Amino acid sequence: MVIYLKNTIEGLRDYSAEQGVLASYGKLEITGFPINFHISINELQLKIPYHSNKDQKYKKDKKWIWLAQRAAVELRPWNFNNVKFDLSGSNSLSLKDNGTLYEFVSEAKLINIDAKIQGSWLEKFKIKIEDIKISEKLSEVETSIKSASFSTQVLLQDKTLFSEATKNPSRVLQMKLKGVYLPKELKLPFDNHLDKIFVNLKIIEDLSPVFNIRNLRTWRDAGGIIDIDSFEGVSGSLKTYGSGTLAFDQKLQPLLAMSVNFEGIIPFIDRLKAFGFIRSNTALLAKVILSGISRRSASGKRSVSLPLTIQDRKLSVGPLSLMTLPSINWDKRFSADD
């Protein structure tokens, strides 16, 4: 069985090369037979060029390389569909885009991944990260996260049980972040320390796991939307929570409609003005209106509940149009044939 697994891994490596994914590794060790297979791989590397179309013509100026100092895989002999990965320690990711090389290096106390595969679908996926630091060599910026988790699960559908008018969520996603420190160079409108971010989403209609413009348009045209079941964010004095819906218009620009409760929104308005996101007169008007409609919460701090919307790239809070967001240029990353 051990020889079979080694031959299978080598076969996957050769098959990946045919698909344009160049895989290599140093030492490969398999233990634990017959109860659990423990596969230890040193110096695992994946190299993937961006392809420009379905004919697999690769763009020489675009590629990425991922290198793990150590990777461990655990699975049971009678169920190869459930796989556990341990990528704790050092990882690096190099991105080459139009001649510019970006090199990201991470060091993590814990990176655990659980995956369940059904056919060609990733039915369940969960990643847990603790104490990770990420740095980029070119810009010398650093990011750190105390803890993070991300999980997604396909909701299998029996469409005979539902009417045609019923929209069935094809996938649910959950993300939790705590203790995030972002680079000050980003000049974000909120504090660079994010205490926590919790998000629960449902993707309505089937969205292909292959992300490109054509599949995104197909999903949108079929009525695809993202239900934001819950969102909670805390950054210093700014606290928000809410729910809503995200979709895309005909130009594939976001359409957002949320009901959000804000605590500490006045200092947030000041930061928007300080970093040049909004004009002084807009900030003054916003502070006057928001101060007038805010109420004291149980904690004694002033809070306000307002609709948060994005339409035609304009971000609005209640009746106030705060700013025009930059256009998302999908063609910059993907061609129409991708």
VOBA-1610 file (N, C-alpha, C; in pm, whole numbers, padded with zeros to 5 digits, always signed):
BEGIN
Met+00082-00120+00000Met+00000+00000+00000Met+00087+00127+00000Val+00198+00123+00077Val+00288+00238+00081Val+00346+00266-00058Ile+00387+00156-00126Ile+00442+00171-00262Ile+00334+00227-00355Tyr+00211+00180-00337Tyr+00100+00228-00419Tyr+00079+00378-00399Leu+00085+00423-00271Leu+00068+00566-00243Leu+00179+00649-00305Lys+00303+00601-00293Lys+00415+00675-00353Lys+00399+00684-00504Asn+00359+00575-00566Asn+00338+00576-00712Asn+00223+00669-00749Thr+00119+00672-00663Thr+00005+00761-00689Thr+00047+00907-00681Ile+00127+00942-00579Ile+00175+01080-00563Ile+00261+01120-00682Glu+00349+01030-00726Glu+00432+01059-00843Glu+00346+01073-00968Gly+00240+00991-00977Gly+00150+01002-01092Gly+00076+01135-01092Leu+00032+01181-00971Leu-00033+01310-00961Leu+00062+01423-01000Arg+00188+01410-00962Arg+00288+01511-00998Arg+00302+01519-01149Asp+00311+01403-01215Asp+00327+01401-01360Asp+00202+01453-01430Tyr+00082+01417-01376Tyr-00044+01465-01435Tyr-00055+01615-01419Ser-00016+01668-01300Ser-00021+01812-01277Ser+00067+01887-01376Ala+00183+01827-01409Ala+00273+01891-01505Ala+00208+01902-01642Glu+00130+01801-01679Glu+00058+01806-01807Glu-00046+01917-01809Gln-00100+01949-01688Gln-00202+02054-01678Gln-00141+02192-01656Gly-00007+02198-01651Gly+00059+02327-01635Gly+00100+02358-01493Val+00077+02267-01399Val+00117+02286-01260Val+00243+02203-01235Leu+00356+02270-01217Leu+00483+02201-01197Leu+00503+02177-01048Ala+00505+02050-01007Ala+00519+02015-00867Ala+00652+01943-00845Ser+00715+01974-00733Ser+00839+01904-00696Ser+00849+01898-00545Tyr+00926+01806-00496Tyr+00944+01793-00351Tyr+01076+01723-00325Gly+01122+01737-00198Gly+01247+01674-00158Gly+01223+01534-00106Lys+01227+01518+00025Lys+01209+01387+00087Lys+01062+01356+00107Leu+01022+01234+00074Leu+00884+01187+00091Leu+00886+01064+00183Glu+00807+01070+00292Glu+00804+00960+00388Glu+00660+00928+00423Ile+00626+00797+00422Ile+00490+00752+00451Ile+00495+00653+00567Thr+00419+00681+00674Thr+00412+00593+00789Thr+00266+00577+00831Gly+00242+00492+00934Gly+00109+00481+00993Gly+00022+00370+00941Phe+00068+00292+00844Phe-00015+00184+00790Phe-00038+00079+00899Pro-00157+00019+00920Pro-00273+00029+00831Pro-00385+00120+00881Ile-00370+00187+00998Ile-00481+00265+01054Ile-00491+00401+00989Asn-00383+00478+00994Asn-00378+00611+00935Asn-00251+00624+00853Phe-00263+00688+00739Phe-00144+00719+00660Phe-00095+00859+00699His+00030+00869+00737His+00094+00998+00764His+00199+01020+00656Ile+00176+01120+00574Ile+00267+01149+00463Ile+00341+01277+00495Ser+00472+01269+00504Ser+00555+01386+00533Ser+00635+01423+00408Ile+00623+01550+00367Ile+00688+01597+00246Ile+00772+01720+00280Asn+00897+01719+00244Asn+00986+01834+00265Asn+01006+01910+00135Glu+01019+02043+00147Glu+01048+02130+00033Glu+00948+02109-00081Leu+00820+02112-00046Leu+00715+02099-00148Leu+00700+02229-00224Gln+00701+02222-00357Gln+00693+02342-00440Gln+00592+02323-00552Leu+00507+02424-00571Leu+00413+02428-00682Leu+00439+02554-00763Lys+00449+02537-00894Lys+00476+02650-00983Lys+00368+02652-01091Ile+00296+02763-01098Ile+00182+02771-01190Ile+00189+02900-01270Pro+00207+02892-01402Pro+00195+03012-01486Pro+00048+03044-01508Tyr+00017+03172-01530Tyr-00118+03210-01571Tyr-00138+03172-01717His-00253+03110-01748His-00280+03083-01890His-00374+03189-01946Ser-00354+03220-02072Ser-00428+03330-02132Ser-00558+03286-02198Asn-00573+03158-02229Asn-00697+03111-02289Asn-00710+02960-02273Lys-00815+02903-02332Lys-00844+02761-02316Lys-00739+02673-02382Asp-00661+02726-02474Asp-00557+02648-02542Asp-00431+02635-02458Gln-00438+02683-02331Gln-00325+02671-02239Gln-00199+02739-02292Lys-00216+02855-02355Lys-00100+02935-02395Lys-00062+03024-02277Tyr+00054+03000-02222Tyr+00091+03064-02097Tyr+00158+03198-02119Lys+00125+03291-02032Lys+00186+03422-02034Lys+00320+03415-01961Lys+00428+03443-02031Lys+00561+03429-01971Lys+00586+03529-01859Asp+00514+03643-01861Asp+00540+03746-01762Asp+00451+03733-01638Lys+00371+03623-01630Lys+00284+03603-01515Lys+00296+03459-01464Lys+00329+03445-01338Lys+00336+03312-01277Lys+00341+03327-01126Trp+00315+03216-01054Trp+00335+03217-00911Trp+00396+03086-00866Ile+00474+03093-00759Ile+00545+02978-00704Ile+00519+02973-00554Trp+00471+02858-00507Trp+00448+02837-00365Trp+00544+02733-00313Leu+00608+02761-00201Leu+00706+02669-00142Leu+00676+02651+00005Ala+00659+02525+00047Ala+00639+02491+00187Ala+00763+02419+00239Gln+00817+02468+00349Gln+00934+02402+00407Gln+00901+02259+00448Arg+00777+02242+00496Arg+00732+02110+00541Arg+00582+02101+00521Ala+00537+01985+00474Ala+00394+01961+00459Ala+00364+01820+00509Ala+00257+01807+00586Ala+00216+01676+00637Ala+00073+01650+00593Val+00046+01527+00549Val-00087+01488+00502Val-00129+01364+00580Glu-00256+01364+00624Glu-00310+01249+00697Glu-00439+01204+00632Leu-00451+01073+00609Leu-00574+01017+00553Leu-00588+00872+00596Arg-00708+00820+00583Arg-00735+00681+00621Arg-00742+00594+00495Pro-00692+00470+00505Pro-00686+00385+00385Pro-00822+00358+00320Trp-00930+00359+00402Trp-01061+00328+00347Trp-01141+00452+00305Asn-01081+00569+00319Asn-01152+00691+00281Asn-01052+00797+00235Phe-01021+00796+00106Phe-00927+00894+00052Phe-00993+01028+00021Asn-01127+01037+00042Asn-01197+01162+00014Asn-01178+01265+00125Asn-01149+01219+00246Asn-01125+01309+00359Asn-00974+01320+00382Val-00921+01440+00370Val-00777+01460+00380Val-00748+01574+00477Lys-00646+01557+00560Lys-00602+01661+00652Lys-00459+01703+00617Phe-00435+01834+00617Phe-00304+01889+00585Phe-00253+01970+00704Asp-00123+01964+00725Asp-00057+02048+00825Asp+00055+02125+00755Leu+00037+02256+00742Leu+00136+02342+00675Leu+00199+02440+00773Ser+00200+02404+00901Ser+00258+02491+01003Ser+00406+02514+00974Gly+00455+02630+01015Gly+00595+02662+00992Gly+00612+02767+00884Ser+00712+02749+00801Ser+00747+02849+00699Ser+00686+02815+00564Asn+00629+02917+00500Asn+00578+02907+00364Asn+00618+03033+00288Ser+00633+03021+00158Ser+00662+03139+00077Ser+00582+03133-00051Leu+00546+03251-00100Leu+00471+03263-00225Leu+00532+03374-00307Ser+00575+03341-00429Ser+00634+03440-00521Ser+00538+03463-00636Leu+00507+03590-00662Leu+00418+03627-00772Leu+00493+03716-00870Lys+00494+03676-00995Lys+00555+03758-01098Lys+00445+03812-01188Asp+00434+03944-01194Asp+00329+04009-01271Asp+00389+04122-01353Asn+00389+04105-01486Asn+00442+04207-01576Asn+00583+04252-01539Gly+00665+04155-01508Gly+00806+04182-01482Gly+00838+04217-01337Thr+00736+04241-01253Thr+00759+04274-01113Thr+00742+04148-01028Leu+00841+04120-00944Leu+00839+04001-00860Leu+00802+04040-00717Tyr+00695+03980-00666Tyr+00653+04000-00527Tyr+00679+03870-00451Glu+00748+03881-00339Glu+00783+03763-00260Glu+00724+03776-00119Phe+00628+03688-00089Phe+00565+03686+00042Phe+00620+03568+00123Val+00657+03595+00246Val+00709+03492+00336Val+00623+03490+00461Ser+00583+03371+00504Ser+00500+03360+00624Ser+00561+03260+00721Glu+00536+03287+00847Glu+00576+03197+00955Glu+00456+03182+01046Ala+00409+03057+01064Ala+00286+03035+01140Ala+00306+02926+01245Lys+00249+02951+01362Lys+00250+02849+01467Lys+00164+02731+01426Leu+00053+02758+01356Leu-00039+02651+01318Leu-00110+02685+01188Ile-00108+02591+01093Ile-00193+02598+00974Ile-00245+02457+00950Asn-00371+02435+00985Asn-00434+02305+00966Asn-00547+02317+00865Ile-00555+02220+00774Ile-00657+02221+00670Ile-00728+02086+00669Asp-00862+02088+00672Asp-00945+01968+00655Asp-01024+01983+00526Ala-01020+01879+00443Ala-01091+01886+00315Ala-01167+01757+00290Lys-01286+01770+00232Lys-01364+01656+00188Lys-01398+01675+00041Ile-01360+01578-00039Ile-01376+01589-00184Ile-01480+01488-00231Gln-01574+01535-00312Gln-01675+01447-00374Gln-01668+01468-00525Gly-01617+01368-00596Gly-01601+01382-00740Gly-01502+01493-00770Ser-01544+01590-00851Ser-01458+01704-00884Ser-01486+01825-00794Trp-01576+01808-00693Trp-01614+01919-00607Trp-01544+01910-00473Leu-01505+02025-00422Leu-01457+02037-00286Leu-01580+02060-00199Glu-01632+01951-00142Glu-01759+01959-00069Glu-01744+02037+00060Lys-01638+02007+00136Lys-01613+02077+00261Lys-01466+02118+00267Phe-01443+02235+00325Phe-01305+02283+00339Phe-01299+02372+00461Lys-01198+02346+00546Lys-01180+02428+00666Lys-01032+02449+00690Ile-00995+02573+00715Ile-00857+02606+00746Ile-00852+02683+00877Lys-00758+02645+00963Lys-00740+02711+01092Lys-00596+02758+01102Ile-00579+02886+01138Ile-00446+02946+01145Ile-00428+03015+01279Glu-00310+02999+01338Glu-00278+03067+01463Glu-00141+03132+01453Asp-00132+03254+01503Asp-00006+03329+01514Asp+00075+03326+01384Ile+00023+03391+01282Ile+00092+03396+01153Ile+00143+03538+01127Lys+00263+03546+01075Lys+00322+03672+01032Lys+00358+03661+00884Ile+00318+03763+00808Ile+00340+03763+00663Ile+00416+03890+00627Ser+00522+03877+00551Ser+00599+03993+00506Ser+00620+03985+00356Glu+00633+04103+00294Glu+00658+04112+00149Glu+00793+04181+00131Lys+00885+04115+00062Lys+01023+04162+00055Lys+01039+04294-00020Leu+00965+04312-00129Leu+00981+04432-00212Leu+00940+04558-00136Ser+00825+04555-00073Ser+00774+04673-00002Ser+00813+04674+00145Glu+00859+04560+00196Glu+00899+04545+00336Glu+00783+04568+00432Val+00661+04546+00387Val+00546+04560+00476Val+00518+04426+00544Glu+00460+04433+00664Glu+00432+04313+00741Glu+00287+04313+00790Thr+00230+04194+00794Thr+00095+04174+00844Thr+00099+04057+00941Ser+00023+04067+01049Ser+00016+03956+01143Ser-00129+03931+01183Ile-00159+03804+01211Ile-00294+03764+01251Ile-00281+03669+01370Lys-00353+03701+01478Lys-00348+03616+01597Lys-00417+03483+01571Ser-00536+03487+01516Ser-00607+03363+01482Ser-00701+03389+01365Ala-00718+03286+01284Ala-00806+03296+01167Ala-00865+03160+01137Ser-00987+03159+01091Ser-01049+03035+01044Ser-01138+03068+00926Phe-01140+02976+00832Phe-01224+02989+00713Phe-01283+02853+00684Ser-01411+02848+00661Ser-01475+02720+00627Ser-01579+02743+00518Thr-01596+02642+00435Thr-01697+02647+00330Thr-01751+02508+00308Gln-01877+02501+00273Gln-01943+02372+00253Gln-02047+02385+00144Val-02045+02291+00050Val-02147+02287-00055Val-02274+02231+00006Leu-02387+02299-00020Leu-02516+02248+00020Leu-02575+02170-00096Leu-02569+02039-00087Leu-02617+01954-00196Leu-02767+01975-00212Gln-02811+01984-00337Gln-02949+02019-00365Gln-03022+01905-00434Asp-03144+01880-00391Asp-03235+01794-00465Asp-03343+01885-00520Lys-03326+01929-00646Lys-03412+02034-00701Lys-03556+01986-00719Thr-03580+01854-00711Thr-03717+01807-00722Thr-03798+01842-00597Leu-03727+01877-00488Leu-03797+01910-00365Leu-03838+02056-00358Phe-03795+02134-00457Phe-03820+02277-00450Phe-03888+02324-00578Ser-03962+02432-00567Ser-04021+02491-00686Ser-03915+02568-00762Glu-03945+02602-00887Glu-03849+02675-00970Glu-03822+02813-00912Ala-03918+02867-00839Ala-03901+03002-00785Ala-03808+03005-00663Thr-03782+02887-00606Thr-03698+02883-00487Thr-03551+02887-00525Lys-03478+02976-00461Lys-03334+02984-00483Lys-03265+02908-00370Asn-03183+02810-00405Asn-03118+02727-00306Asn-02971+02766-00295Pro-02924+02795-00175Pro-02783+02830-00161Pro-02694+02714-00198Ser-02597+02738-00287Ser-02511+02629-00330Ser-02391+02612-00238Arg-02359+02715-00159Arg-02242+02706-00073Arg-02255+02807+00041Val-02210+02766+00158Val-02203+02858+00271Val-02057+02880+00305Leu-02025+03001+00350Leu-01889+03036+00387Leu-01890+03108+00521Gln-01789+03080+00601Gln-01773+03146+00730Gln-01627+03185+00748Met-01604+03308+00792Met-01468+03356+00816Met-01463+03425+00952Lys-01358+03394+01029Lys-01336+03458+01157Lys-01190+03502+01166Leu-01169+03628+01194Leu-01034+03683+01212Leu-01026+03753+01346Lys-00916+03734+01417Lys-00893+03803+01544Lys-00749+03853+01549Gly-00733+03974+01604Gly-00600+04028+01624Gly-00522+04049+01496Val-00583+04123+01401Val-00518+04147+01271Val-00445+04282+01276Tyr-00318+04281+01242Tyr-00240+04404+01231Tyr-00200+04424+01085Leu-00255+04529+01024Leu-00229+04558+00883Leu-00120+04665+00871Pro-00050+04668+00758Pro+00056+04769+00739Pro+00000+04911+00743Lys+00068+05001+00814Lys+00024+05141+00818Lys+00037+05207+00682Glu+00124+05151+00596Glu+00143+05208+00462Glu+00016+05203+00378Leu-00080+05116+00415Leu-00203+05106+00338Leu-00292+05229+00354Lys-00274+05304+00464Lys-00353+05425+00491Lys-00503+05398+00480Leu-00547+05301+00558Leu-00687+05262+00558Leu-00771+05361+00639Pro-00901+05371+00609Pro-00986+05466+00681Pro-01018+05420+00823Phe-00976+05300+00862Phe-00995+05253+00997Phe-00859+05219+01057Asp-00857+05192+01185Asp-00731+05162+01254Asp-00666+05040+01191Asn-00531+05039+01188Asn-00463+04925+01125Asn-00470+04800+01210His-00520+04813+01333His-00543+04696+01418His-00691+04661+01414Leu-00723+04544+01360Leu-00860+04495+01357Leu-00876+04395+01471Asp-00960+04429+01569Asp-00980+04338+01682Asp-01043+04207+01638Lys-01147+04218+01553Lys-01209+04096+01502Lys-01296+04127+01382Ile-01311+04027+01296Ile-01403+04031+01182Ile-01468+03894+01171Phe-01601+03889+01180Phe-01676+03765+01163Phe-01772+03784+01045Val-01773+03689+00952Val-01860+03697+00834Val-01922+03561+00808Asn-02054+03559+00784Asn-02125+03439+00742Asn-02197+03469+00611Leu-02168+03391+00508Leu-02223+03416+00374Leu-02293+03292+00319Lys-02387+03316+00229Lys-02446+03211+00146Lys-02436+03254+00000Ile-02379+03170-00084Ile-02372+03198-00227Ile-02493+03132-00293Ile-02582+03215-00347Ile-02705+03165-00409Ile-02678+03133-00556Glu-02723+03017-00600Glu-02699+02962-00732Glu-02556+02907-00740Asp-02535+02817-00834Asp-02407+02748-00845Asp-02303+02839-00909Leu-02198+02868-00834Leu-02085+02946-00884Leu-01969+02851-00907Ser-01920+02846-01030Ser-01813+02754-01064Ser-01690+02781-00980Pro-01620+02674-00932Pro-01498+02695-00855Pro-01385+02754-00938Val-01396+02748-01073Val-01297+02810-01160Val-01337+02957-01178Phe-01261+03047-01117Phe-01301+03188-01112Phe-01247+03261-01234Asn-01337+03304-01321Asn-01301+03388-01435Asn-01422+03471-01474Ile-01402+03561-01571Ile-01509+03653-01609Ile-01631+03580-01663Arg-01607+03481-01749Arg-01719+03410-01812Arg-01806+03341-01707Asn-01743+03270-01611Asn-01820+03201-01508Asn-01890+03299-01414Leu-01825+03413-01388Leu-01887+03514-01302Leu-02011+03573-01369Arg-02003+03599-01499Arg-02119+03651-01573Arg-02232+03548-01578Thr-02194+03421-01601Thr-02295+03314-01606Thr-02369+03304-01474Trp-02294+03310-01365Trp-02354+03303-01231Trp-02445+03423-01206Arg-02400+03542-01242Arg-02482+03663-01224Arg-02609+03656-01305Asp-02598+03614-01433Asp-02714+03610-01522Asp-02816+03506-01477Ala-02770+03405-01402Ala-02862+03302-01350Ala-02929+03346-01221Gly-02902+03470-01179Gly-02962+03521-01057Gly-02872+03504-00936Gly-02743+03484-00961Gly-02650+03463-00851Gly-02633+03585-00763Ile-02644+03567-00633Ile-02622+03672-00535Ile-02550+03612-00415Ile-02500+03697-00328Ile-02438+03653-00203Ile-02518+03711-00088Asp-02577+03624-00008Asp-02648+03668+00112Asp-02547+03684+00225Ile-02539+03804+00280Ile-02454+03829+00396Ile-02542+03807+00519Asp-02542+03683+00569Asp-02628+03650+00683Asp-02590+03731+00806Ser-02460+03749+00827Ser-02417+03831+00941Ser-02276+03882+00917Phe-02252+04003+00963Phe-02120+04064+00957Phe-02097+04138+01088Glu-01979+04119+01145Glu-01942+04190+01267Glu-01796+04229+01257Gly-01768+04356+01282Gly-01631+04404+01278Gly-01603+04501+01390Val-01484+04488+01450Val-01442+04577+01558Val-01301+04623+01530Ser-01282+04755+01525Ser-01149+04813+01505Ser-01139+04937+01593Gly-01076+04921+01709Gly-01068+05034+01801Gly-01205+05077+01849Ser-01237+05205+01831Ser-01366+05258+01875Ser-01479+05227+01777Leu-01444+05184+01656Leu-01546+05154+01555Leu-01595+05010+01570Lys-01726+04996+01590Lys-01788+04864+01598Lys-01908+04860+01503Thr-01916+04755+01425Thr-02026+04742+01329Thr-02080+04600+01330Tyr-02208+04589+01303Tyr-02266+04457+01276Tyr-02388+04478+01188Gly-02416+04379+01104Gly-02529+04393+01013Gly-02546+04272+00924Ser-02634+04287+00826Ser-02663+04181+00728Ser-02712+04246+00600Gly-02710+04169+00492Gly-02754+04227+00364Gly-02729+04135+00247Thr-02714+04196+00130Thr-02701+04121+00004Thr-02599+04188-00086Leu-02519+04105-00153Leu-02420+04153-00250Leu-02447+04089-00384Ala-02446+04170-00491Ala-02465+04120-00627Ala-02373+04199-00719Phe-02384+04176-00851Phe-02303+04247-00949Phe-02393+04300-01060Asp-02364+04425-01103Asp-02444+04485-01210Asp-02395+04439-01347Gln-02446+04500-01454Gln-02411+04458-01589Gln-02264+04481-01622Lys-02200+04571-01552Lys-02056+04596-01572Lys-01970+04519-01472Leu-02035+04425-01400Leu-01968+04343-01298Leu-01909+04428-01186Gln-01977+04539-01156Gln-01942+04621-01041Gln-02036+04584-00925Pro-01990+04593-00801Pro-02071+04545-00689Pro-02195+04628-00664Leu-02303+04558-00626Leu-02427+04617-00579Leu-02447+04565-00437Leu-02441+04654-00341Leu-02449+04614-00201Leu-02567+04682-00134Ala-02642+04606-00056Ala-02751+04661+00025Ala-02745+04594+00162Met-02714+04673+00265Met-02701+04619+00399Met-02772+04708+00500Ser-02814+04648+00609Ser-02861+04722+00726Ser-02754+04705+00832Val-02693+04816+00874Val-02575+04809+00959Val-02592+04898+01081Asn-02548+04848+01196Asn-02543+04927+01318Asn-02398+04972+01340Phe-02380+05101+01361Phe-02246+05158+01381Phe-02234+05212+01523Glu-02119+05185+01584Glu-02082+05249+01710Glu-01943+05309+01691Gly-01929+05438+01718Gly-01801+05505+01693Gly-01786+05551+01550Ile-01896+05586+01485Ile-01889+05624+01344Ile-01833+05765+01324Ile-01846+05854+01424Ile-01796+05990+01408Ile-01644+05993+01394Pro-01567+05924+01479Pro-01422+05917+01456Pro-01387+05853+01323Phe-01471+05760+01277Phe-01448+05696+01147Phe-01464+05797+01034Ile-01563+05885+01044Ile-01581+05991+00945Ile-01459+06083+00943Asp-01406+06113+01062Asp-01285+06197+01070Asp-01167+06133+00999Arg-01152+06002+01012Arg-01041+05931+00946Arg-01061+05930+00795Leu-01186+05915+00749Leu-01213+05920+00606Leu-01170+06055+00548Lys-01198+06162+00622Lys-01158+06295+00576Lys-01006+06312+00582Ala-00944+06264+00690Ala-00800+06282+00708Ala-00719+06213+00598Phe-00767+06098+00552Phe-00695+06024+00449Phe-00742+06059+00308Gly-00829+06159+00295Gly-00868+06207+00163Gly-00974+06126+00092Phe-01045+06040+00166Phe-01150+05960+00104Phe-01276+06043+00079Ile-01303+06141+00166Ile-01419+06227+00147Ile-01377+06373+00169Arg-01457+06464+00117Arg-01428+06607+00130Arg-01469+06658+00267Ser-01414+06774+00304Ser-01440+06833+00435Ser-01588+06867+00452Asn-01652+06923+00347Asn-01794+06959+00359Asn-01882+06835+00373Thr-01844+06725+00303Thr-01918+06599+00316Thr-01905+06543+00456Ala-01782+06549+00511Ala-01758+06500+00647Ala-01837+06579+00750Leu-01841+06712+00734Leu-01914+06798+00828Leu-02063+06767+00825Leu-02118+06754+00704Leu-02261+06724+00691Leu-02292+06587+00751Ala-02205+06489+00725Ala-02227+06354+00778Ala-02227+06355+00931Lys-02134+06426+00990Lys-02125+06429+01136Lys-02246+06497+01199Val-02295+06602+01136Val-02413+06672+01189Val-02535+06579+01186Ile-02557+06515+01070Ile-02675+06428+01056Ile-02665+06306+01147Leu-02548+06240+01146Leu-02532+06118+01224Leu-02537+06146+01374Ser-02485+06259+01416Ser-02493+06294+01559Ser-02638+06316+01601Gly-02719+06371+01508Gly-02858+06399+01540Gly-02945+06276+01551Ile-02912+06171+01476Ile-02999+06051+01475Ile-02943+05937+01559Ser-02823+05954+01615Ser-02764+05846+01695Ser-02831+05838+01831Arg-02824+05720+01893Arg-02883+05696+02025Arg-02780+05627+02113Arg-02795+05643+02243Arg-02704+05577+02335Arg-02745+05430+02351Ser-02644+05342+02339Ser-02668+05200+02353Ser-02664+05160+02500Ala-02683+05031+02527Ala-02681+04983+02665Ala-02545+05006+02730Ser-02439+05011+02648Ser-02305+05033+02702Ser-02278+05180+02732Gly-02373+05268+02697Gly-02355+05410+02721Gly-02293+05484+02604Lys-02253+05412+02499Lys-02192+05475+02382Lys-02298+05500+02276Arg-02276+05601+02193Arg-02373+05639+02091Arg-02360+05547+01971Ser-02474+05501+01921Ser-02476+05413+01804Ser-02589+05456+01712Val-02581+05411+01588Val-02681+05446+01489Val-02698+05330+01392Ser-02821+05300+01355Ser-02851+05196+01256Ser-02891+05262+01125Leu-02821+05224+01017Leu-02842+05288+00888Leu-02828+05187+00775Pro-02892+05214+00662Pro-02865+05133+00543Pro-02729+05170+00483Leu-02654+05070+00443Leu-02526+05088+00375Leu-02540+05032+00234Thr-02518+05115+00132Thr-02541+05072-00005Thr-02424+05108-00096Ile-02408+05027-00200Ile-02319+05058-00311Ile-02397+05038-00440Gln-02408+05143-00519Gln-02475+05136-00649Gln-02409+05236-00742Asp-02379+05190-00864Asp-02305+05273-00960Asp-02174+05322-00898Arg-02113+05235-00818Arg-01984+05258-00752Arg-01991+05366-00644Lys-02110+05413-00608Lys-02123+05516-00505Lys-02156+05450-00371Leu-02072+05476-00271Leu-02093+05425-00137Leu-02174+05526-00057Ser-02288+05479-00006Ser-02377+05567+00069Ser-02408+05506+00205Val-02415+05593+00305Val-02458+05554+00439Val-02583+05635+00470Gly-02697+05567+00479Gly-02823+05639+00495Gly-02845+05730+00377Pro-02880+05857+00399Pro-02906+05949+00288Pro-02779+06013+00233Leu-02663+05983+00292Leu-02539+06051+00254Leu-02459+05967+00154Ser-02423+06027+00043Ser-02331+05965-00052Ser-02189+06005-00013Leu-02112+05906+00039Leu-01982+05938+00096Leu-01872+05948-00009Met-01868+05851-00102Met-01757+05849-00197Met-01791+05762-00317Thr-01712+05783-00425Thr-01721+05698-00544Thr-01605+05599-00540Leu-01637+05472-00543Leu-01536+05368-00534Leu-01466+05348-00668Pro-01341+05308-00668Pro-01272+05280-00795Pro-01337+05161-00866Ser-01335+05166-00998Ser-01393+05059-01078Ser-01307+04933-01069Ile-01372+04817-01058Ile-01301+04690-01061Ile-01273+04653-01206Asn-01146+04648-01243Asn-01107+04617-01380Asn-01078+04467-01390Trp-01183+04389-01419Trp-01167+04244-01428Trp-01075+04205-01543Asp-01077+04283-01652Asp-00994+04250-01768Asp-00845+04260-01739Lys-00810+04331-01633Lys-00669+04347-01600Lys-00609+04212-01554Arg-00694+04128-01493Arg-00647+03999-01443Arg-00692+03881-01527Phe-00805+03895-01594Phe-00861+03783-01669Phe-00897+03829-01809Ser-00872+03744-01907Ser-00918+03772-02042Ser-01058+03715-02059Ala-01127+03757-02163Ala-01265+03712-02183Ala-01274+03562-02205Asp-01166+03500-02254Asp-01167+03357-02281Asp-01121+03272-02165Asp-01079+03335-02056Asp-01031+03257-01941Asp-01141+03168-01885
//
